[in-house]
Amino acid sequence: MDTSAEPEPVRYGDIVLIYIDERRRYIVRVEEGRVFGSDKGILRLDELVGRPYGSRVKLSTGVEALVLRPLLDDLLSLAYRRRSQVIYPKDLGFIIYIADIAPGKRVLEAGIGSGFLASAVASRLRPGGRLYSYEIRKDMAEIARRNLELAGLLDVVEIKVADVRSGVEEKSLDACLLDMPDPWNALNTAYNALKPSARLVVFVPTVNQVEKTVVALRRHGGFTDIHAVELLLREYQVKEGSVRPSTRMIGHTGYIVYARRV
């Protein structure tokens, strides 16, 4: 293992992940004089400053914890404020793949909700990319703005409080992502905003919405290569001599419909 690189130290103002065990993971900002507390003990955050990420520290009870730099997944699951149903990681990854999200691309999104999809997309658009996120509710747009700022992604996203069904200013975009109750009413907007061959990706929670979306796409005439899918994720419980599926799993979360603009 290469150990030549100097590990990065924790600094005041950093957001860190304190990992005690699988059920006890906490996102905290390191501030002078601040004390972190849990059922396993307390920790003075001043003690973290200067320590390298990945270090082990002891809480007041003697229980060990790890100090880690949080990944986007940690922020989404532990730190983001939620005011709406969110898109799960298993669906986020497929959406990013099927929409061909990459650095420098320009992408349209509606609606932004709590900003989970916006964050996953924006994190992959640097350098040079831009996400235009439309949200009809001002309160939801503000929550998403705060979440994106926490993740350091706000500079990539332009949030607009407006109804995407009435049309958008942006043209010749590389992808369009719709997470809204009636995406079939935004197909003209998507068609006019997308480049030819670019993907439209729709996320909906019910089969009724899937049917309406696919039928509307076929009738529209401006889209082809239409698909509707559902993704399932099952974790395994791994012990030496005993490996089996976990008793619980995340089953249904939503359906993904995607098509290409012609």
C-alpha positions as CSV (number, residue, x, y, z in Angstrom):
1,M,0.0,0.0,0.0
2,D,1.4,3.4,-1.0
3,T,1.8,5.6,2.1
4,S,3.9,8.3,0.6
5,A,1.1,10.9,0.4
6,E,0.6,13.0,3.4
7,P,-2.9,12.5,4.9
8,E,-5.1,15.6,5.0
9,P,-5.7,17.0,8.5
10,V,-9.0,18.1,10.0
11,R,-9.4,21.9,10.2
12,Y,-11.8,24.2,11.9
13,G,-14.8,24.7,9.7
14,D,-14.6,21.2,8.2
15,I,-17.7,19.0,8.0
16,V,-16.7,15.5,9.3
17,L,-18.3,12.1,9.7
18,I,-17.9,10.6,13.1
19,Y,-18.4,6.9,12.6
20,I,-19.0,4.8,15.7
21,D,-20.7,1.8,14.2
22,E,-23.1,1.1,11.3
23,R,-26.1,2.5,13.2
24,R,-24.2,5.5,14.8
25,R,-22.9,7.8,12.1
26,Y,-23.0,11.5,12.6
27,I,-22.2,14.6,10.4
28,V,-20.8,17.5,12.4
29,R,-19.0,20.8,11.7
30,V,-15.7,21.2,13.6
31,E,-16.1,24.5,15.5
32,E,-14.0,25.9,18.3
33,G,-15.4,24.9,21.7
34,R,-18.1,22.6,20.3
35,V,-18.8,19.3,21.9
36,F,-20.2,16.2,20.1
37,G,-22.5,13.9,22.1
38,S,-24.0,10.5,21.6
39,D,-25.2,7.6,23.7
40,K,-21.7,6.2,23.5
41,G,-20.0,9.3,25.0
42,I,-18.9,12.8,24.2
43,L,-16.0,14.2,22.2
44,R,-14.5,17.7,22.2
45,L,-14.2,18.7,18.5
46,D,-11.1,20.8,19.2
47,E,-9.3,17.5,19.7
48,L,-9.9,16.6,16.0
49,V,-8.1,19.6,14.6
50,G,-4.8,18.6,13.1
51,R,-5.6,14.9,13.1
52,P,-5.5,13.2,9.7
53,Y,-8.8,11.9,8.3
54,G,-9.2,8.2,9.0
55,S,-7.9,8.6,12.5
56,R,-9.4,6.7,15.5
57,V,-10.5,8.8,18.5
58,K,-11.8,7.8,21.9
59,L,-15.1,9.1,23.3
60,S,-15.5,10.0,26.9
61,T,-16.6,6.4,27.7
62,G,-13.6,4.8,26.0
63,V,-15.5,3.8,22.9
64,E,-13.6,4.3,19.7
65,A,-14.8,6.2,16.7
66,L,-13.4,7.0,13.3
67,V,-13.1,10.5,11.9
68,L,-13.8,10.4,8.2
69,R,-14.3,12.9,5.4
70,P,-18.0,12.6,4.4
71,L,-18.9,11.5,0.9
72,L,-21.9,12.8,-0.9
73,D,-23.8,9.7,0.1
74,D,-23.1,10.5,3.8
75,L,-24.4,14.0,3.4
76,L,-27.6,12.9,1.6
77,S,-28.5,10.3,4.1
78,L,-27.4,12.0,7.3
79,A,-27.2,15.8,6.9
80,Y,-29.7,16.9,4.2
81,R,-33.0,18.4,5.2
82,R,-36.0,16.6,3.7
83,R,-39.4,18.0,3.0
84,S,-40.4,15.6,0.2
85,Q,-40.0,12.0,-0.9
86,V,-36.4,11.6,-2.2
87,I,-34.8,9.5,-4.9
88,Y,-32.7,6.6,-3.4
89,P,-29.0,5.9,-4.4
90,K,-30.0,2.8,-6.4
91,D,-32.1,5.0,-8.7
92,L,-29.7,8.0,-8.7
93,G,-26.9,5.9,-10.1
94,F,-28.9,4.5,-13.0
95,I,-30.4,7.9,-13.8
96,I,-26.9,9.5,-14.0
97,Y,-25.7,6.6,-16.2
98,I,-28.7,6.5,-18.6
99,A,-28.8,10.3,-18.9
100,D,-25.1,10.3,-19.8
101,I,-24.2,12.9,-17.1
102,A,-20.6,13.9,-17.4
103,P,-18.3,17.0,-17.0
104,G,-19.2,19.9,-19.1
105,K,-22.8,18.8,-19.8
106,R,-25.8,21.1,-19.5
107,V,-28.8,19.5,-17.9
108,L,-32.4,20.5,-17.1
109,E,-34.2,19.2,-14.0
110,A,-37.7,19.6,-12.6
111,G,-38.6,19.6,-9.8
112,I,-35.7,19.9,-7.4
113,G,-37.5,18.8,-4.2
114,S,-35.0,18.5,-1.4
115,G,-32.1,18.5,-3.9
116,F,-31.0,14.8,-3.8
117,L,-31.0,14.3,-7.6
118,A,-29.6,17.8,-8.1
119,S,-26.7,17.0,-5.8
120,A,-25.9,13.7,-7.5
121,V,-26.0,15.2,-10.9
122,A,-24.1,18.4,-10.0
123,S,-21.3,16.5,-8.5
124,R,-20.6,14.9,-11.9
125,L,-20.9,18.0,-14.0
126,R,-17.6,19.7,-13.0
127,P,-15.7,21.2,-14.6
128,G,-17.7,23.4,-16.9
129,G,-21.2,21.8,-16.6
130,R,-24.4,23.4,-15.5
131,L,-27.7,22.1,-14.0
132,Y,-30.8,24.2,-14.4
133,S,-33.3,23.2,-11.7
134,Y,-36.9,24.3,-11.9
135,E,-39.1,24.1,-8.8
136,I,-42.7,25.4,-8.5
137,R,-42.6,25.7,-4.7
138,K,-40.4,28.4,-3.2
139,D,-40.1,26.7,0.1
140,M,-38.7,23.5,-1.5
141,A,-36.3,25.5,-3.6
142,E,-34.9,27.1,-0.5
143,I,-34.4,23.8,1.2
144,A,-32.6,22.4,-1.9
145,R,-30.5,25.6,-2.0
146,R,-29.4,25.0,1.6
147,N,-28.6,21.4,1.0
148,L,-26.6,22.1,-2.1
149,E,-24.6,24.8,-0.2
150,L,-23.8,22.3,2.5
151,A,-22.3,19.9,-0.1
152,G,-20.4,22.7,-1.9
153,L,-22.4,22.3,-5.1
154,L,-24.4,25.4,-5.3
155,D,-22.1,27.0,-7.9
156,V,-23.0,24.3,-10.4
157,V,-26.8,24.7,-10.0
158,E,-29.1,27.5,-11.1
159,I,-32.3,27.2,-9.2
160,K,-35.4,28.8,-10.7
161,V,-38.8,29.0,-9.0
162,A,-41.0,28.5,-12.0
163,D,-43.3,26.0,-13.6
164,V,-41.4,23.9,-16.2
165,R,-44.6,23.1,-17.9
166,S,-44.8,26.6,-19.2
167,G,-41.5,26.3,-21.0
168,V,-37.9,27.1,-20.2
169,E,-35.3,29.5,-21.6
170,E,-32.5,26.9,-22.0
171,K,-31.9,25.3,-25.3
172,S,-29.7,22.6,-26.8
173,L,-29.3,20.7,-23.5
174,D,-27.7,17.3,-23.0
175,A,-30.3,15.8,-20.8
176,C,-33.6,16.5,-19.1
177,L,-34.7,14.9,-15.8
178,L,-38.3,15.1,-14.6
179,D,-39.3,14.2,-11.0
180,M,-42.8,15.6,-10.9
181,P,-46.4,14.3,-10.6
182,D,-47.4,14.9,-14.2
183,P,-44.3,14.6,-16.4
184,W,-46.5,14.1,-19.5
185,N,-47.5,17.7,-19.3
186,A,-43.8,18.8,-19.6
187,L,-42.9,16.8,-22.8
188,N,-43.1,19.8,-25.1
189,T,-40.7,21.7,-22.7
190,A,-38.3,18.8,-22.7
191,Y,-38.5,18.4,-26.5
192,N,-37.8,22.1,-27.1
193,A,-34.9,22.2,-24.6
194,L,-33.0,19.0,-25.6
195,K,-30.5,18.4,-28.3
196,P,-31.5,15.7,-30.9
197,S,-30.5,12.2,-29.5
198,A,-30.3,13.5,-25.9
199,R,-32.1,11.6,-23.2
200,L,-35.3,12.5,-21.3
201,V,-35.4,10.6,-17.9
202,V,-38.6,10.6,-15.8
203,F,-38.9,9.3,-12.2
204,V,-42.4,8.5,-10.9
205,P,-43.7,6.5,-7.9
206,T,-46.8,4.7,-9.4
207,V,-47.5,2.4,-12.3
208,N,-50.4,4.7,-13.3
209,Q,-47.9,7.5,-13.9
210,V,-45.7,5.1,-15.9
211,E,-48.6,4.3,-18.2
212,K,-49.6,7.9,-18.8
213,T,-45.9,9.0,-19.4
214,V,-45.2,6.2,-21.9
215,V,-48.5,6.7,-23.8
216,A,-47.8,10.4,-23.9
217,L,-44.3,9.9,-25.2
218,R,-45.5,7.6,-28.0
219,R,-48.2,10.0,-29.0
220,H,-45.9,13.1,-28.9
221,G,-43.9,11.9,-31.9
222,G,-40.7,13.6,-30.8
223,F,-39.2,10.8,-28.8
224,T,-38.0,7.2,-29.5
225,D,-36.3,4.3,-27.7
226,I,-38.8,4.4,-24.9
227,H,-38.2,2.2,-21.8
228,A,-39.8,1.8,-18.3
229,V,-37.8,0.0,-15.6
230,E,-37.7,-0.6,-11.9
231,L,-34.5,-1.3,-9.9
232,L,-34.3,-3.5,-6.9
233,L,-31.4,-3.6,-4.4
234,R,-30.7,-6.4,-1.9
235,E,-27.9,-6.3,0.6
236,Y,-26.3,-9.5,1.9
237,Q,-25.4,-10.4,5.5
238,V,-21.9,-11.8,5.3
239,K,-20.5,-13.9,8.2
240,E,-17.8,-16.5,7.9
241,G,-19.6,-19.8,7.2
242,S,-23.0,-18.0,6.9
243,V,-23.9,-15.8,4.0
244,R,-27.5,-14.9,3.2
245,P,-29.7,-12.0,2.0
246,S,-30.5,-9.5,4.7
247,T,-33.9,-9.9,6.2
248,R,-34.9,-6.4,5.2
249,M,-34.4,-4.7,1.9
250,I,-35.3,-1.5,0.1
251,G,-37.9,-2.8,-2.4
252,H,-40.1,-0.4,-4.4
253,T,-39.0,3.2,-4.5
254,G,-40.1,4.3,-7.9
255,Y,-40.1,3.7,-11.7
256,I,-37.8,5.2,-14.3
257,V,-39.0,6.0,-17.8
258,Y,-36.5,7.1,-20.4
259,A,-36.5,8.0,-24.0
260,R,-34.4,9.9,-26.7
261,R,-35.3,13.1,-28.4
262,V,-35.5,12.9,-32.2
